[in-house]
């Protein structure tokens, strides 16, 4: 498993959407939207909607992201880590893991 992205959450992340860095999902095409699977440290799989704006801007996670925030009682200042699991990605399983630090 490789480390991809660590972020200290801010108010926008916990109230509206999780903004990712522009290079977090390198191959994700601009102007597209997809549902991505994330497995948390408890083994629960979450499906977050990821959208990358057509021009500029950062990709963002929506949808079940808010259920995840509420279930983990996340607040501004908490830190999350998202990693790509290349073995599971190739096998067609959960592609990402997400941990609260």
Steps between C-alpha positions, in 0.01 A plus 500: 500500500637842419431830672324744269346785689490635855287797594413699807127560462353848494139621534430463126625139511262401780200713395499503117752273327850361540730691270790289376829628367507540121750215462331261746316310229733554205318293239151625583371691195391862538128567475412148609336343799533148639415297807812378679517238776692565821560250778544642852710361786193308630459320167187690398482592131379850412406628156592864443406699193810662350470792262779682320404840355551544123756779539726575795379432851559193709318168495257458789318220682126524568208267568575240767793716607254676733385168651867415558560840666202451733576137583860585592394824674758691295563867565720771353856427610470119475740330257415235242723286282391354167707228334468309174519124540651394165449125559127538567471752217634241255270233644197728460431535874509804724743742347570735791542490874413789729626547856434760765830591666 
